Amino acid sequence: MPIDLDKFKPAYDKWVEESMPDYLAGNVKEVIKKYPLIVSGDVPWTAYSGSPSEQTFAIVTSGGFYLKDRQPPFDTVSIHGDPSFREIPRTVRPDELGIAHAHYDHSLAEQDINVIFPIQRFIELERENIVGRVADTHYSFSYVNDAVSLVAETVPKLISRVKAAKVDVLFMVPV
Amino acid sequence: MGLIQRLAEEAGICTISMGNDAERMAKIKPPRALHVKFARGSMLGEPGHVKRQRRIILDALAALKTIHVPGTIQELPYQWKRPDPN
């Protein structure tokens, strides 16, 4: 496991309690600095093989994107953040996307979503046969601290959907 | 994002990620990543800079083939509002 939840959970609960004043005061840098990240020394690894021109790509962003007309926005208030994700179709128009993420400046992404969700660039590369296929569905997370829910619930769901969609490579863009 | 990436790799899905904070990346240890010098919220550079965005994705595709050591973070040379190197 890249994260030991039994060790992480008490450290996380302590962090929530201690970080709440900074969080409420908007000192996000302080809050992030104290976050009890627990990753093992080993780096999980899936070797790459094949050629991009024969493979399927999906984007995972943490930009807080959601479809304004049919998906709920992410929780932007809780110190736990929001561990859920939204599925974004490849056909999405930028004006259909809302951004629910309280901890970065949205102005650049609002000018051009490709700076953190480069869907249009990927579709161009698909047209040129540089990538084989751009998946029908892409994935957006938002700000999340609750790694317990992420590890136990959300990411397993993401992985099963990615596998069902026969995605070969995830291109992952944080904010 | 680093944690999601690690779990995906562990589950057999190949990934490549981006980051702009070398110190944080060293802590999170993403399996395969590109490091850029851009600000938070704009990992692929300036809005509307199609050529640069495309180039970064091409760099990522190339890195899939050239990164063989788990935990490798490849530095990209691009700088905000400065021309791309050749």
Interface residues (C-beta under 8 A of the other chain):
Chain A: M1 P2 I3 L37 V39 V43 P44 W45 T46 A47 Y48 P52 V60 S62 G63 Y104 D105 H106 S107 L108 A109 Q111 D112 N114 V115 I116 P118 R121 F122 E124 L125 I130 V131 F141 A147 L150 V151 V155 L158 I159 V162 K163 V167 D168 V169 L170 F171 M172 V173 P174 V175
Chain B: M1 G2 L3 I4 Q5 R6 L7 A8 E9 E10 A11 G12 I13 C14 T15 I16 S17 M18 G19 K27 I28 K29 P31 R32 A39 R40 G41 S42 M43 L44 G45 E46 P47 G48 V50 Q53 R54 I56 I57 L58 A60 L61 L64 K65 I67 H68 P70 G71
